Amino acid sequence: MAALPFRPTPFFGNKNRAFWRLQFMGWGGAMLLRAMSSIANAQPWSFLVIVVIATITGFSISLILSVIYRALINRRPIVTWGVTAIAMSVAVGLYAFIDSWVISLYRQGGDASFAQLFLGVFYLDLTLVISWTGLYYAINFFLQVEEQNDQLMRLEAQATSAQLAMLRYQLNPHFLFNTLNSISTLVLLKQTEPANAMLSRLSSFLRYTLVNEPTARVTVAQEIETLKLYLDIERMRFEERLRTEFRIDDAVRNGLMPSLLLQPLVENAIKYAVSPMEYGAEITVEAQLVGPMLRVTVSDTGPGLPPGTDPSSVFGVSSDSTGIGLANIRDRLVQAYGENQRFDISNRPEGGFQVVLELPFEAKAEPVQAMPVRRPIGVGMGVGA
């Protein structure tokens, strides 16, 4: 579907402009209705001058009221509504006085007294001022509630991002501990070339992973490349005992997922499948599209779970010192996707252990120009707001 050549701007994106638009539209509509009413009542065309003057008067009085209401809107209710009632009464009286005075000048020598003219226009002016006041408060209170809701949503998003960042930051110290421990062992054994090669690959891995923010999402292709950098480091330790296979469907390579989500799963497989077995094990990483979900499976040919083991009891077994591991992955998925995700662990029918992840498939979108941030009218709908 073709994109619009422009971005629609919210009506209240600019509070000052929105106020003046509403002012001109509202009082313009009121002037039109009064003009049509005067013509329908067989008033001469010259009476339209009176209508224009009455509209200008109401427009001007409403500007003064907006300044007063803006100062009252966040006060205690008794102050807000008490002073509003007083200000509105004065405004209606002034409005009706000016209207009746102008009409009396227009109808010099008429039968109607000034008091009769005042009462005649009082109810019409009262209706206009009450309607304007009601709309002013209704719009501003609505926008204040909406602004508070936006703030709450931003706070919830910040809390979720902080939780995701905390879970992600737990991974690097754990991984560094294992890798630096291996490098230290190589140095003690005076195997300088393998130690130097491992340091070089470690720096490449860290440079690659630190580019992304802790809460960022990367494509499946990027996650697999990061995983291969990690496996290059581990292959220095296990050599031919560590065998890997990747089965990544082309349809999911551009799908988004949390960064460094798979590395702890592969680390778990290395620790409990490759390391304890004399001939090592094979680790397979699969990614495919299943309906609207991205399914990623990490499996190994190791011993798997002992018979009768409750799968829920293995959360965290991949990192005895810090308690991260599988529980970390589960928590990250819950934080990122809520209930719309799946995390299953089980033994493979042909032997070994597997972890199955499912998350909503979302392809990486092309960068687009950001929409302007809406500034709600809030309290400031008025002159100079």
VMD Tcl script that draws the C-alpha trace (Angstrom):
set ca {
  {0.00 0.00 0.00}
  {1.38 3.38 -0.99}
  {2.33 5.71 1.83}
  {0.84 9.15 2.17}
  {3.10 11.92 0.84}
  {2.60 13.79 4.13}
  {2.06 13.09 7.80}
  {-1.31 14.20 9.24}
  {-0.89 16.67 12.10}
  {-3.16 16.22 15.14}
  {-5.73 19.00 15.54}
  {-4.40 19.82 19.00}
  {-0.77 19.39 18.02}
  {-0.35 23.16 18.35}
  {-2.49 24.34 21.28}
  {-2.39 28.03 20.32}
  {-3.39 27.39 16.73}
  {-6.14 24.97 17.83}
  {-7.60 27.61 20.16}
  {-7.80 30.26 17.46}
  {-9.29 27.79 14.99}
  {-12.01 26.88 17.46}
  {-12.61 30.56 18.26}
  {-13.11 31.57 14.64}
  {-15.18 28.49 13.76}
  {-17.40 28.78 16.85}
  {-18.11 32.49 16.72}
  {-18.33 32.39 12.93}
  {-21.03 29.72 13.23}
  {-22.86 31.77 15.86}
  {-22.79 34.85 13.61}
  {-24.13 32.83 10.70}
  {-27.02 31.49 12.76}
  {-27.93 34.95 14.08}
  {-27.76 36.41 10.57}
  {-30.05 33.69 9.19}
  {-32.44 34.21 12.11}
  {-32.61 37.97 11.50}
  {-33.27 37.48 7.78}
  {-35.95 34.88 8.55}
  {-37.61 37.41 10.89}
  {-37.74 40.00 8.08}
  {-35.11 42.26 9.61}
  {-33.54 44.80 7.21}
  {-30.13 43.99 5.77}
  {-28.62 46.80 7.77}
  {-29.37 44.76 10.90}
  {-26.52 42.45 9.89}
  {-24.18 45.18 11.14}
  {-25.65 44.64 14.61}
  {-25.02 40.89 14.25}
  {-21.39 41.48 13.32}
  {-20.87 43.84 16.28}
  {-22.51 41.33 18.65}
  {-20.24 38.58 17.35}
  {-17.12 40.72 17.79}
  {-18.25 41.56 21.32}
  {-18.76 37.89 22.23}
  {-15.44 36.95 20.63}
  {-13.62 39.60 22.68}
  {-15.33 38.69 25.97}
  {-14.49 35.00 25.43}
  {-10.81 35.92 25.08}
  {-10.92 37.59 28.49}
  {-12.73 34.56 29.94}
  {-10.07 32.21 28.52}
  {-7.39 34.04 30.48}
  {-9.46 33.78 33.68}
  {-10.38 30.12 33.14}
  {-6.78 29.18 32.39}
  {-5.80 30.49 35.83}
  {-8.70 28.63 37.51}
  {-8.68 25.23 35.85}
  {-6.16 23.58 38.23}
  {-7.45 25.18 41.43}
  {-9.60 23.49 44.02}
  {-13.09 22.69 42.64}
  {-14.84 25.15 44.95}
  {-12.53 27.94 43.76}
  {-12.72 26.93 40.10}
  {-16.49 26.68 39.86}
  {-17.23 29.56 42.25}
  {-15.07 32.08 40.45}
  {-16.20 30.68 37.08}
  {-19.83 31.34 37.99}
  {-19.01 34.91 39.02}
  {-16.92 35.61 35.93}
  {-19.57 34.11 33.67}
  {-22.33 36.20 35.27}
  {-20.33 39.40 34.80}
  {-19.50 38.40 31.22}
  {-23.16 37.72 30.34}
  {-24.27 41.00 31.92}
  {-21.61 42.97 30.03}
  {-22.38 41.13 26.79}
  {-26.14 41.81 27.08}
  {-25.55 45.46 28.07}
  {-23.38 46.13 25.00}
  {-25.79 44.29 22.70}
  {-28.85 46.17 23.99}
  {-27.01 49.52 23.87}
  {-26.00 48.96 20.23}
  {-29.55 47.91 19.30}
  {-31.00 50.96 21.08}
  {-28.73 53.21 19.02}
  {-29.84 51.39 15.87}
  {-33.53 51.69 16.79}
  {-33.67 55.25 18.09}
  {-37.25 56.25 18.69}
  {-38.45 52.66 18.96}
  {-41.16 51.50 21.33}
  {-38.98 49.04 23.26}
  {-37.22 50.37 26.34}
  {-33.57 49.64 27.17}
  {-34.69 47.15 29.86}
  {-36.82 45.27 27.37}
  {-33.94 45.13 24.90}
  {-31.60 43.95 27.68}
  {-33.92 41.09 28.65}
  {-34.47 40.23 24.99}
  {-30.80 39.61 24.28}
  {-29.87 38.35 27.77}
  {-31.03 34.76 27.23}
  {-29.32 34.48 23.84}
  {-26.04 35.83 25.22}
  {-26.37 33.62 28.30}
  {-26.71 30.55 26.06}
  {-23.63 31.50 24.05}
  {-21.42 32.18 27.09}
  {-22.51 29.01 28.93}
  {-21.91 26.93 25.80}
  {-18.47 28.47 25.27}
  {-17.53 27.93 28.93}
  {-18.72 24.33 28.89}
  {-16.74 23.53 25.73}
  {-13.63 25.24 27.10}
  {-13.59 23.20 30.29}
  {-14.68 19.96 28.57}
  {-11.90 20.13 25.98}
  {-9.23 21.07 28.50}
  {-10.25 18.47 31.09}
  {-10.34 15.80 28.38}
  {-6.87 16.74 27.17}
  {-5.52 16.77 30.72}
  {-6.80 13.22 31.25}
  {-5.30 12.18 27.92}
  {-1.98 13.78 28.83}
  {-1.94 11.95 32.17}
  {-2.69 8.70 30.36}
  {0.18 9.36 27.94}
  {2.50 10.02 30.88}
  {1.41 6.77 32.55}
  {2.05 4.85 29.33}
  {5.50 6.45 29.02}
  {6.31 5.50 32.62}
  {5.19 1.91 32.01}
  {7.28 1.76 28.85}
  {10.28 3.12 30.73}
  {9.81 0.54 33.48}
  {9.61 -2.25 30.89}
  {12.70 -0.94 29.11}
  {14.57 -0.78 32.40}
  {13.62 -4.38 33.18}
  {14.70 -5.52 29.71}
  {17.97 -3.62 30.04}
  {18.65 -5.23 33.41}
  {18.06 -8.71 32.00}
  {20.23 -8.00 28.98}
  {23.07 -6.51 31.04}
  {23.20 -9.70 33.10}
  {24.45 -11.60 30.06}
  {27.71 -9.81 29.33}
  {29.40 -10.32 32.76}
  {28.46 -14.00 32.72}
  {29.79 -14.54 29.21}
  {32.94 -12.52 29.92}
  {33.67 -14.56 33.04}
  {33.64 -17.83 31.09}
  {35.63 -16.49 28.16}
  {38.28 -14.71 30.24}
  {38.63 -17.81 32.37}
  {39.38 -19.81 29.20}
  {41.89 -17.19 28.02}
  {43.56 -17.26 31.44}
  {43.88 -21.05 31.19}
  {45.48 -20.77 27.74}
  {47.95 -18.19 29.03}
  {48.90 -20.40 31.98}
  {49.50 -23.25 29.54}
  {51.66 -20.85 27.49}
  {49.40 -21.29 24.46}
  {49.78 -17.70 23.39}
  {48.53 -18.03 19.83}
  {45.15 -19.55 20.78}
  {44.84 -17.02 23.63}
  {45.53 -14.13 21.25}
  {43.07 -15.49 18.70}
  {40.39 -15.86 21.38}
  {41.01 -12.30 22.58}
  {40.67 -11.04 19.02}
  {37.38 -12.88 18.53}
  {36.15 -11.72 21.92}
  {36.79 -8.09 20.96}
  {34.93 -8.62 17.66}
  {32.00 -10.16 19.50}
  {31.81 -7.34 22.05}
  {32.17 -4.67 19.38}
  {29.31 -6.27 17.46}
  {27.00 -6.67 20.44}
  {27.66 -3.31 22.11}
  {26.50 -1.46 19.01}
  {22.91 -2.34 19.92}
  {21.02 -0.83 22.83}
  {20.11 -3.29 25.60}
  {16.41 -3.01 24.74}
  {16.92 -2.99 20.97}
  {15.64 -5.63 18.60}
  {17.72 -7.03 15.78}
  {16.91 -9.12 12.74}
  {17.19 -12.89 12.84}
  {20.11 -12.63 10.41}
  {21.97 -10.26 12.73}
  {21.27 -12.46 15.76}
  {22.63 -15.49 13.90}
  {25.79 -13.60 12.90}
  {26.32 -12.60 16.53}
  {25.79 -16.21 17.57}
  {28.40 -17.37 15.07}
  {30.92 -14.93 16.56}
  {30.26 -16.45 19.97}
  {30.61 -19.98 18.59}
  {33.94 -19.05 17.00}
  {35.20 -18.26 20.51}
  {33.86 -21.49 22.02}
  {35.22 -23.54 19.13}
  {38.69 -22.46 20.22}
  {38.09 -24.47 23.40}
  {36.21 -27.49 22.09}
  {37.48 -27.75 18.49}
  {35.84 -30.67 16.67}
  {33.77 -31.61 19.71}
  {31.57 -28.59 19.04}
  {29.54 -29.10 15.86}
  {26.85 -26.70 14.73}
  {24.13 -26.54 12.10}
  {21.92 -23.60 11.14}
  {18.56 -23.97 9.38}
  {17.27 -20.45 8.85}
  {14.39 -19.94 6.42}
  {14.84 -17.00 4.09}
  {11.32 -15.79 5.00}
  {12.36 -15.02 8.59}
  {15.83 -13.52 8.10}
  {14.37 -10.00 8.23}
  {12.20 -10.73 11.29}
  {12.86 -8.83 14.52}
  {13.75 -10.36 17.88}
  {15.42 -9.20 21.14}
  {19.19 -9.00 20.77}
  {21.39 -11.69 22.33}
  {18.38 -13.92 22.96}
  {19.93 -17.12 21.61}
  {23.45 -16.91 23.03}
  {22.49 -18.13 26.54}
  {20.63 -21.07 24.98}
  {23.66 -22.13 22.98}
  {25.87 -21.58 26.04}
  {23.55 -23.86 27.99}
  {23.84 -26.53 25.29}
  {27.65 -26.28 25.30}
  {27.83 -26.63 29.06}
  {25.45 -29.60 29.41}
  {25.82 -31.37 26.05}
  {29.22 -30.61 24.51}
  {31.43 -30.23 27.60}
  {30.63 -33.44 29.53}
  {30.65 -35.80 26.51}
  {33.87 -37.24 25.16}
  {32.81 -36.88 21.55}
  {31.01 -33.62 22.11}
  {27.62 -32.89 20.58}
  {25.94 -31.14 17.71}
  {23.94 -27.95 18.29}
  {21.21 -27.06 15.80}
  {19.56 -23.66 15.48}
  {16.37 -23.50 13.42}
  {14.19 -20.50 12.59}
  {10.97 -20.68 10.61}
  {7.66 -18.91 10.15}
  {4.65 -20.69 11.67}
  {1.54 -18.72 10.87}
  {1.98 -15.23 12.37}
  {4.69 -16.45 14.75}
  {8.46 -16.70 14.46}
  {9.57 -20.07 15.84}
  {13.20 -20.55 16.87}
  {14.45 -23.94 18.08}
  {17.83 -24.55 19.71}
  {18.54 -28.27 20.17}
  {21.51 -30.49 20.93}
  {22.44 -34.18 20.76}
  {23.54 -34.35 24.39}
  {22.14 -36.49 27.20}
  {19.06 -34.28 27.69}
  {17.08 -34.14 30.90}
  {17.24 -37.12 33.26}
  {14.07 -39.26 33.18}
  {11.35 -37.90 35.45}
  {12.84 -34.39 35.63}
  {10.33 -31.56 35.80}
  {11.24 -29.15 32.95}
  {10.36 -26.15 35.12}
  {13.10 -27.14 37.58}
  {15.90 -26.49 35.09}
  {15.38 -22.73 34.83}
  {18.63 -21.06 35.68}
  {20.80 -24.19 35.49}
  {23.00 -22.70 32.79}
  {24.60 -20.26 35.19}
  {24.99 -21.57 38.70}
  {26.89 -18.50 39.91}
  {24.48 -15.79 38.84}
  {21.17 -17.57 38.36}
  {20.63 -16.41 34.79}
  {20.23 -18.90 31.90}
  {16.88 -20.17 30.75}
  {14.96 -18.14 33.33}
  {16.54 -14.99 31.88}
  {15.26 -15.81 28.40}
  {11.80 -16.58 29.74}
  {11.67 -13.26 31.64}
  {12.86 -11.28 28.62}
  {10.14 -12.80 26.44}
  {7.46 -12.02 29.04}
  {8.69 -8.43 29.37}
  {8.80 -7.92 25.61}
  {5.67 -9.77 24.45}
  {3.50 -10.50 27.50}
  {1.28 -13.53 26.93}
  {1.79 -13.45 23.16}
  {4.85 -15.71 23.23}
  {5.86 -19.30 23.91}
  {8.86 -20.79 25.74}
  {9.07 -24.60 25.92}
  {11.88 -26.92 27.00}
  {11.87 -30.68 26.53}
  {13.85 -33.73 25.49}
  {14.03 -34.53 21.79}
  {12.38 -37.80 20.69}
  {15.66 -38.86 19.04}
  {17.67 -37.89 22.11}
  {19.05 -34.63 23.39}
  {17.57 -31.40 24.67}
  {15.67 -28.63 22.90}
  {14.28 -25.17 23.60}
  {11.46 -23.80 21.45}
  {10.73 -20.07 21.32}
  {7.78 -18.48 19.58}
  {7.20 -14.74 19.29}
  {5.13 -12.52 17.00}
  {6.76 -12.18 13.59}
  {7.48 -8.58 12.66}
  {9.61 -7.77 9.65}
  {12.09 -4.92 9.89}
  {10.51 -1.81 8.41}
  {12.26 0.79 6.35}
  {13.08 3.95 8.36}
  {10.38 6.63 8.06}
  {10.25 10.26 9.04}
  {9.10 10.67 12.63}
  {5.70 12.23 13.24}
  {5.62 15.54 15.12}
  {5.08 15.19 18.85}
  {1.65 16.33 19.89}
  {1.52 19.00 22.54}
  {-1.93 18.78 24.17}
  {-3.75 21.98 24.93}
  {-3.96 20.91 28.56}
  {-4.30 23.97 30.73}
  {-3.05 26.40 28.17}
  {-5.89 26.80 25.71}
  {-6.17 30.51 25.59}
  {-4.54 33.75 24.71}
  {-0.79 33.49 24.67}
  {-0.97 29.77 25.57}
}
mol new
graphics top color blue
foreach p $ca { graphics top sphere $p radius 0.5 }
foreach p [lrange $ca 0 end-1] q [lrange $ca 1 end] { graphics top cylinder $p $q radius 0.2 }
display resetview
